[in-house]
Amino acid sequence: MRTNDRRPTWQHDVRWLAALLLVVVVAAAAAASSLARLTAAVRIEPLSRQVLTLAVGPTDDVVRLAPSSAGYQPGSALALLPGVPVEADPSEIPGFDVDSAVSRLAGVWAERYVSVGGPATWAAIEDEAWRSVLERVDVAVLRPLLVSTLQGPLFGVGVGDGTRIANWPQQAARNPGQPVQPLVGVFVTVPPLALQGRNAREVGELVVAELAAVVANEGADAARALVTNPNVAAALDAALAGPVRETLHGALQAVVTSREGEIAARLADARDVMAGNTPSSDPWAGLVDSADLGRLDTAERRERVLHELSQRAVLGGSQAVLAALPESGVRERMVRAAPILDVLDRGAHRQARTWAWALGVVAAVLTIIVVLTASGFGRVTWPGLAWLLGATPGLAAAWFWRELQPTEAWPASAAVGGAWASLVDTVRLTLGQIGPAAAETVLWAHLVPAGIGAAFVLIGLTGWLGAQLRPARRGRF
C-alpha cells in the first residue's frame, strides 16, 4: 500500500517512531548534560558546600568542637579568646557567664590602655586579625573619646579659660622655629603657627588633645610627667582613674560583644572538660586539627568544618561524610541530604558525561533517520519539532527552579512525616537554596537543543514560505 506522497507505509511508521524516540532521547541527553555541567570541577564543590551548609544548621549556630580538642586542661586558667592574654581562673569557670567575660576583657584592656598606651596594649594580642580590628577602633573611636572625656575635668581647673596662658609669642621670638609652651604648668609644646588665631578655649582644646595623645601612645605616667601644676595634675589623675577608664571600658565592651558566641563556646567547652565529658558526643570530632583549634574563632571553625565536609562529599559522596559524623541531629540531616550529595560527587559527573555523549550520538542517528524518511520541507521541520519538544520540559523545569523561593527550615524527619514526604521536602529545600545559579546552568544545557530545534524549524518554514511566494512559471507562448 502507498500513501499520497508515493512513499511506502513503513517509511511513515519509521519516521514517526524515530521522531518520538528522538524527543525522549533529546530530553534525556539534555538532562545528562545538565548534571554533567552541574558536577563539573568548578561547580561541584560550591554546590556540595551549599547543601552541607544547610545540613550543618543556621549560620548563627555555634559549631562546637570536641572539648578535649579545645586545648583546655583541667586546673589551668582559660584564655577567654584565643591569642588574647585575658583569662578566667579555674575556680571561676563553673559560674562565669558571657557578660562577665566580656566585661573582664574590656576592663583589662581599658586599664592597660590608660597605663601603658594603646600600642603596648594591642601588641600583647597574638591574634593578628583581632589586633588589627582593635587598632582601627583605637584610632577611630578610643582616641576621640579620650580627648572629649579629658576636656571637662581639665577645663574645670582653668585649662580652657585663659588663666593659664603663657607668653608664647615671646617664646617664639626668643627661639625662632622652635615649639612653644602655650600653658603655664603644662609642658606641652606645639608649633607657634598652630596657636595663631586661636582663642583661649581653642588653645586649651589643643593642649588637651596633645595630652590625650601622650596617654594613648605612652600611658598615664608619661602624661603626668608633663604636668607640674598641682591643680591640673590632680584633675588629670581623677579623670584617668574615673571617667576615662569608664568611657574606654564601655567602648571596648561594645566591640568585644561581637565575639560573644565564641566566648560562650570556649566557656562551655571548658566546663565540659572539667565535668569529664568525652569528645564522642561532638559531631565534629576529628574534622579539625587540634593544633589549629586555639586560634580559630566561631566563624573560622564553621568554615573549616564545611571545607572538610565538602572535600569528603566531592571525593566519596554521602558515605564519606557520614563516616566522619557520629549519631547526632546533624547526622540525621546529613542522611536526608545523602541522595543530593551522591548526585554531586565526581563519580556521578563521570557517569553523566558518558550518558550525555552516548545519548547525543543516538540523537544524531535518529535525526538522520527522520531526515531520510521525511519528504519536502518536512526533512527539517520534523527533526526540529522533535528537538524542541525534547528540550521544552527541561527548560520549563529550569525556569521554575530559578523562580523557586527557598524555605527556611528543614522538614520533619522520616519518622514523623514519612520517608517519601521527607525526601521530597528535603529536595525542595535544597533546590531552593542552591538556585538560581545552578538553575542557570541547567537552563543553558537545555537552550542548546532548543536552539538546534528552532533552527531546523525556521529553515523549514522559510523554505515553505519561499515556495508559496514564488511566482508560477509562465508558458512558452
C-alpha positions as CSV (number, residue, x, y, z in Angstrom):
1,M,0.0,0.0,0.0
2,R,1.2,3.5,-0.8
3,T,0.2,6.9,0.5
4,N,-0.5,10.1,-1.4
5,D,3.2,11.2,-1.4
6,R,4.0,7.8,-3.0
7,R,6.2,6.7,-0.1
8,P,5.9,3.2,1.4
9,T,3.9,3.0,4.6
10,W,6.8,1.6,6.5
11,Q,8.7,4.8,5.9
12,H,5.9,6.8,7.6
13,D,6.0,4.4,10.5
14,V,9.8,4.6,10.8
15,R,9.6,8.4,10.7
16,W,7.0,8.6,13.5
17,L,8.8,6.1,15.7
18,A,12.2,7.8,15.1
19,A,10.7,11.2,15.8
20,L,9.1,10.0,19.1
21,L,12.3,8.3,20.2
22,L,14.2,11.5,19.3
23,V,12.0,13.5,21.6
24,V,12.8,11.2,24.5
25,V,16.5,10.9,23.7
26,V,17.0,14.7,23.4
27,A,15.2,15.2,26.8
28,A,17.4,12.5,28.4
29,A,20.6,13.9,26.8
30,A,19.8,17.4,27.9
31,A,19.2,16.2,31.5
32,A,22.5,14.2,31.4
33,S,24.3,17.3,30.1
34,S,22.8,19.4,32.9
35,L,24.0,17.0,35.5
36,A,27.5,16.9,33.9
37,R,27.7,20.7,33.9
38,L,26.5,21.0,37.5
39,T,29.0,18.4,38.7
40,A,31.9,19.9,36.8
41,A,35.1,20.6,38.8
42,V,34.4,24.3,39.0
43,R,30.9,23.9,40.3
44,I,30.7,20.6,42.3
45,E,32.4,21.8,45.4
46,P,30.5,25.1,45.8
47,L,27.2,23.2,45.3
48,S,28.2,20.5,47.8
49,R,29.2,23.2,50.2
50,Q,25.8,24.9,50.0
51,V,24.0,21.6,50.6
52,L,26.3,20.9,53.6
53,T,25.8,24.4,54.9
54,L,22.0,23.6,55.1
55,A,22.7,20.3,56.9
56,V,25.1,21.8,59.4
57,G,22.5,24.3,60.5
58,P,21.8,28.1,60.6
59,T,24.8,30.4,60.4
60,D,24.2,31.8,63.9
61,D,24.6,28.3,65.4
62,V,28.0,27.8,67.1
63,V,30.0,25.0,65.6
64,R,31.1,23.2,68.7
65,L,34.3,21.1,68.7
66,A,35.4,18.3,70.9
67,P,36.0,19.7,74.4
68,S,39.3,17.8,74.8
69,S,40.4,19.3,71.4
70,A,39.9,22.9,72.5
71,G,43.3,22.9,74.2
72,Y,42.0,23.4,77.8
73,Q,43.5,21.4,80.6
74,P,41.6,21.0,83.8
75,G,43.1,23.1,86.6
76,S,44.6,25.7,84.3
77,A,43.4,29.2,83.5
78,L,41.2,29.7,80.5
79,A,42.0,32.3,77.8
80,L,38.7,34.0,77.1
81,L,39.6,34.5,73.5
82,P,42.4,32.7,71.5
83,G,45.6,34.8,71.3
84,V,44.4,37.3,74.0
85,P,46.2,37.3,77.4
86,V,43.0,37.8,79.4
87,E,42.0,34.7,81.4
88,A,39.4,33.2,83.8
89,D,40.7,31.4,86.9
90,P,39.7,27.6,87.1
91,S,37.6,28.3,90.2
92,E,35.6,30.9,88.3
93,I,34.8,28.9,85.2
94,P,31.7,26.9,86.5
95,G,29.8,30.2,87.3
96,F,31.5,32.5,84.8
97,D,28.9,33.9,82.3
98,V,29.5,35.6,78.9
99,D,28.7,39.1,80.2
100,S,31.3,38.8,82.9
101,A,33.8,37.6,80.4
102,V,33.1,40.5,78.0
103,S,33.3,42.9,80.9
104,R,36.7,41.5,82.0
105,L,38.2,41.7,78.6
106,A,37.1,45.3,78.1
107,G,38.2,46.2,81.7
108,V,41.7,44.7,81.3
109,W,42.2,46.4,78.0
110,A,40.9,49.8,79.3
111,E,43.3,49.5,82.3
112,R,46.3,48.7,80.2
113,Y,45.4,51.3,77.7
114,V,45.5,54.0,80.3
115,S,48.6,52.6,82.0
116,V,50.9,51.9,79.0
117,G,49.1,53.3,76.0
118,G,47.3,51.7,73.0
119,P,50.3,50.3,71.0
120,A,51.7,48.3,74.0
121,T,48.2,47.1,74.8
122,W,47.5,45.8,71.3
123,A,51.0,44.4,70.9
124,A,50.2,41.8,73.6
125,I,47.4,40.3,71.4
126,E,48.7,37.4,69.3
127,D,45.7,37.1,67.0
128,E,46.7,39.4,64.1
129,A,43.2,39.9,62.7
130,W,41.7,40.8,66.1
131,R,44.7,43.1,66.9
132,S,44.1,44.9,63.6
133,V,40.5,45.4,64.5
134,L,41.3,46.9,67.8
135,E,44.0,49.2,66.3
136,R,41.4,50.6,63.9
137,V,38.9,51.1,66.8
138,D,41.7,52.9,68.7
139,V,42.2,55.4,66.0
140,A,38.5,55.9,65.1
141,V,36.9,55.7,68.5
142,L,39.1,55.5,71.6
143,R,41.3,58.5,70.9
144,P,38.4,60.9,70.2
145,L,36.6,59.6,73.3
146,L,39.8,60.1,75.4
147,V,40.1,63.8,74.2
148,S,36.4,64.6,74.9
149,T,36.5,62.8,78.3
150,L,39.6,64.8,79.5
151,Q,38.3,68.2,78.4
152,G,35.6,68.5,81.1
153,P,37.9,67.9,84.2
154,L,40.8,69.9,82.8
155,F,38.7,72.8,81.7
156,G,37.3,72.9,85.2
157,V,40.8,73.9,86.6
158,G,41.4,76.7,84.1
159,V,43.0,74.9,81.1
160,G,40.5,76.5,78.7
161,D,39.6,79.9,80.2
162,G,42.9,81.7,79.6
163,T,44.0,82.0,83.2
164,R,47.0,79.7,82.5
165,I,48.0,81.1,79.1
166,A,51.8,81.6,78.8
167,N,53.5,84.3,76.8
168,W,54.1,82.0,73.9
169,P,54.7,84.9,71.3
170,Q,57.7,86.0,73.4
171,Q,59.0,82.3,73.5
172,A,58.7,82.2,69.7
173,A,60.6,85.4,69.3
174,R,63.4,84.2,71.5
175,N,63.7,80.8,69.8
176,P,62.6,81.2,66.2
177,G,61.4,78.0,64.6
178,Q,61.1,76.1,67.9
179,P,57.9,74.8,69.5
180,V,56.4,76.9,72.3
181,Q,54.6,76.1,75.6
182,P,51.1,77.7,75.5
183,L,50.1,77.0,79.1
184,V,51.9,77.6,82.4
185,G,52.4,74.4,84.4
186,V,51.7,72.1,81.4
187,F,54.8,71.2,79.5
188,V,53.0,70.5,76.2
189,T,54.8,72.2,73.3
190,V,53.3,73.0,69.8
191,P,54.5,74.9,66.8
192,P,53.7,78.7,67.1
193,L,51.8,78.6,63.8
194,A,49.3,76.1,65.4
195,L,48.4,78.8,68.0
196,Q,48.0,81.8,65.8
197,G,44.4,83.0,65.6
198,R,43.1,80.7,68.4
199,N,41.2,82.0,71.4
200,A,41.8,80.8,74.9
201,R,39.4,77.9,74.7
202,E,40.8,76.7,71.4
203,V,44.3,76.8,72.9
204,G,43.1,74.7,75.8
205,E,41.5,72.2,73.4
206,L,44.8,71.9,71.6
207,V,46.7,71.2,74.8
208,V,44.1,68.6,76.0
209,A,44.4,66.9,72.6
210,E,48.2,66.7,73.0
211,L,47.9,65.3,76.5
212,A,45.4,62.7,75.3
213,A,47.7,61.7,72.5
214,V,50.5,61.2,75.1
215,V,48.2,59.0,77.2
216,A,47.1,57.0,74.1
217,N,50.7,56.4,72.9
218,E,52.7,56.1,76.1
219,G,50.4,55.8,79.0
220,A,49.3,57.9,82.0
221,D,52.7,58.3,83.6
222,A,54.1,60.0,80.5
223,A,51.2,62.5,80.6
224,R,51.6,63.1,84.3
225,A,55.3,63.9,83.8
226,L,54.3,66.9,81.6
227,V,52.0,68.5,84.2
228,T,53.6,70.5,87.1
229,N,50.7,72.5,88.3
230,P,49.1,70.6,91.2
231,N,45.5,71.5,90.4
232,V,45.9,70.4,86.8
233,A,47.7,67.2,87.9
234,A,45.0,66.3,90.4
235,A,42.3,66.9,87.7
236,L,44.2,64.7,85.3
237,D,44.7,61.9,87.8
238,A,41.0,62.0,88.7
239,A,39.9,61.9,85.1
240,L,42.2,59.0,84.2
241,A,41.1,57.0,87.3
242,G,37.4,57.5,86.8
243,P,35.7,58.9,83.6
244,V,38.4,57.9,81.2
245,R,38.5,54.3,82.3
246,E,34.7,54.0,82.3
247,T,34.4,55.5,78.8
248,L,37.1,53.3,77.3
249,H,35.6,50.2,79.1
250,G,32.2,50.9,77.6
251,A,33.5,51.4,74.1
252,L,35.7,48.2,74.2
253,Q,32.8,46.2,75.7
254,A,30.7,47.1,72.7
255,V,33.5,45.8,70.4
256,V,34.0,42.6,72.3
257,T,30.3,41.8,72.2
258,S,30.7,40.8,68.6
259,R,32.6,37.7,69.8
260,E,30.1,36.6,72.5
261,G,29.3,33.4,70.7
262,E,32.9,32.3,70.6
263,I,33.4,33.2,74.3
264,A,30.3,31.2,75.2
265,A,31.6,28.2,73.3
266,R,35.0,28.3,75.0
267,L,33.4,28.5,78.4
268,A,31.1,25.6,77.6
269,D,34.0,23.5,76.3
270,A,36.0,24.2,79.4
271,R,33.1,23.2,81.6
272,D,32.7,20.0,79.6
273,V,36.3,19.2,80.1
274,M,36.1,19.9,83.9
275,A,33.0,17.6,84.0
276,G,34.9,14.8,82.4
277,N,32.8,14.7,79.2
278,T,34.4,12.8,76.3
279,P,34.6,14.1,72.7
280,S,32.5,11.2,71.4
281,S,29.3,13.3,71.7
282,D,30.8,16.0,69.5
283,P,29.6,15.7,65.8
284,W,32.8,17.5,64.6
285,A,35.4,15.4,66.4
286,G,38.4,14.7,64.2
287,L,37.4,17.2,61.5
288,V,39.8,19.9,62.6
289,D,43.4,19.5,63.5
290,S,43.8,20.1,67.3
291,A,46.8,22.2,66.7
292,D,44.6,24.8,64.9
293,L,41.8,25.0,67.4
294,G,43.4,27.5,69.8
295,R,43.4,30.2,67.1
296,L,40.1,29.6,65.4
297,D,37.0,31.7,66.3
298,T,33.4,30.6,65.7
299,A,33.2,31.7,62.1
300,E,36.6,30.1,61.3
301,R,35.6,26.8,62.9
302,R,32.5,26.7,60.8
303,E,34.4,27.4,57.6
304,R,37.0,24.8,58.4
305,V,34.3,22.2,59.2
306,L,32.4,23.0,56.0
307,H,35.6,22.8,54.0
308,E,36.5,19.4,55.4
309,L,33.0,18.0,54.8
310,S,32.8,19.3,51.2
311,Q,36.1,17.7,50.4
312,R,34.8,14.4,51.6
313,A,31.5,14.8,49.8
314,V,33.2,15.6,46.4
315,L,35.5,12.6,46.7
316,G,33.3,10.0,48.3
317,G,29.7,11.2,48.4
318,S,27.4,10.9,51.4
319,Q,29.1,7.8,52.7
320,A,32.4,9.7,53.2
321,V,30.6,12.5,55.0
322,L,28.5,10.2,57.3
323,A,31.6,8.2,58.2
324,A,33.1,11.3,59.8
325,L,30.0,12.0,62.0
326,P,28.7,10.1,65.0
327,E,25.0,9.9,65.8
328,S,23.6,13.5,66.2
329,G,21.0,15.8,65.0
330,V,23.4,16.9,62.3
331,R,23.9,13.4,61.1
332,E,20.1,13.0,60.7
333,R,20.0,16.0,58.4
334,M,23.1,14.6,56.5
335,V,21.2,11.3,56.0
336,R,18.3,13.2,54.4
337,A,20.7,15.2,52.2
338,A,22.5,12.0,51.2
339,P,20.7,11.5,47.8
340,I,21.6,15.0,46.7
341,L,25.2,14.7,47.9
342,D,25.6,11.4,45.9
343,V,24.4,13.2,42.8
344,L,27.1,15.9,43.2
345,D,30.2,13.7,43.6
346,R,32.8,13.0,40.9
347,G,31.6,9.5,40.1
348,A,28.2,11.0,39.2
349,H,29.9,13.5,37.0
350,R,31.8,10.8,35.0
351,Q,28.6,8.8,34.5
352,A,26.6,11.9,33.5
353,R,29.2,12.9,31.0
354,T,29.3,9.4,29.5
355,W,25.5,9.3,29.2
356,A,25.4,12.8,27.6
357,W,27.8,11.9,24.9
358,A,26.2,8.5,24.2
359,L,22.7,9.9,24.0
360,G,24.0,12.8,21.9
361,V,25.2,10.2,19.3
362,V,21.9,8.4,19.4
363,A,20.0,11.7,18.9
364,A,22.2,12.4,15.8
365,V,21.4,9.0,14.4
366,L,17.7,9.4,15.0
367,T,17.8,12.8,13.4
368,I,19.4,11.4,10.2
369,I,16.7,8.7,10.1
370,V,13.9,11.3,10.4
371,V,15.5,13.4,7.7
372,L,15.8,10.4,5.3
373,T,12.3,9.1,5.8
374,A,10.6,12.5,5.6
375,S,9.9,14.4,2.4
376,G,10.0,18.0,1.2
377,F,10.4,20.7,3.9
378,G,9.4,18.1,6.5
379,R,13.0,16.9,6.3
380,V,14.0,19.8,8.5
381,T,10.7,20.6,10.3
382,W,10.2,17.1,11.6
383,P,13.6,16.8,13.4
384,G,13.3,20.4,14.5
385,L,10.0,19.8,16.2
386,A,11.4,16.7,17.9
387,W,14.4,18.6,19.3
388,L,12.1,21.4,20.5
389,L,9.7,19.1,22.2
390,G,12.6,17.2,23.9
391,A,14.1,20.4,25.3
392,T,10.9,22.0,26.4
393,P,10.3,20.0,29.7
394,G,13.9,20.8,30.9
395,L,13.5,24.5,30.0
396,A,10.3,24.7,32.0
397,A,11.8,22.9,35.0
398,A,14.9,25.1,34.9
399,W,12.7,28.2,34.7
400,F,10.6,27.0,37.6
401,W,13.7,26.2,39.6
402,R,15.1,29.6,39.1
403,E,11.9,31.2,40.4
404,L,11.6,28.8,43.3
405,Q,11.6,30.6,46.7
406,P,13.8,28.9,49.3
407,T,12.3,27.6,52.5
408,E,13.8,28.4,55.9
409,A,13.9,25.2,57.9
410,W,14.5,21.5,57.4
411,P,11.3,19.4,57.0
412,A,10.2,16.9,59.6
413,S,12.2,13.6,59.9
414,A,11.1,10.5,58.0
415,A,9.7,9.0,61.2
416,V,7.3,12.0,61.6
417,G,6.3,12.8,58.0
418,G,7.1,9.6,56.1
419,A,10.1,8.8,54.0
420,W,8.8,10.0,50.7
421,A,7.4,13.3,52.0
422,S,10.6,13.9,53.9
423,L,12.7,13.3,50.8
424,V,10.5,15.5,48.6
425,D,10.6,18.3,51.2
426,T,14.4,18.0,51.5
427,V,14.9,18.1,47.7
428,R,12.6,21.2,47.6
429,L,14.6,22.9,50.4
430,T,17.9,22.1,48.7
431,L,16.9,23.2,45.2
432,G,15.5,26.5,46.6
433,Q,18.8,27.2,48.4
434,I,21.3,26.2,45.6
435,G,19.4,28.0,42.8
436,P,19.3,30.3,40.9
437,A,23.0,29.9,39.8
438,A,22.6,26.2,39.4
439,A,19.3,26.7,37.6
440,E,21.1,29.0,35.1
441,T,23.5,26.1,34.3
442,V,20.6,23.7,33.7
443,L,18.8,26.3,31.6
444,W,21.7,26.7,29.3
445,A,22.1,23.0,28.9
446,H,18.5,22.8,27.5
447,L,18.8,26.0,25.5
448,V,21.3,24.3,23.2
449,P,19.0,21.5,21.9
450,A,16.1,24.0,21.9
451,G,18.2,26.3,19.7
452,I,19.0,23.4,17.3
453,G,15.3,22.5,17.0
454,A,14.3,26.1,16.4
455,A,17.0,26.5,13.7
456,F,15.6,23.4,11.9
457,V,12.0,24.6,12.1
458,L,13.0,28.1,11.0
459,I,14.8,26.7,7.9
460,G,11.8,24.6,7.0
461,L,9.3,27.4,7.5
462,T,11.5,29.8,5.5
463,G,11.7,27.3,2.6
464,W,8.0,26.6,2.7
465,L,7.1,30.3,2.7
466,G,9.5,30.9,-0.2
467,A,7.9,28.2,-2.2
468,Q,4.5,29.6,-1.6
469,L,5.5,33.1,-2.6
470,R,7.4,32.0,-5.7
471,P,5.5,33.2,-8.9
472,A,4.2,30.4,-11.1
473,R,6.2,29.6,-14.2
474,R,5.0,31.1,-17.5
475,G,4.1,29.0,-20.5
476,R,6.2,29.0,-23.6
477,F,3.7,31.2,-25.5
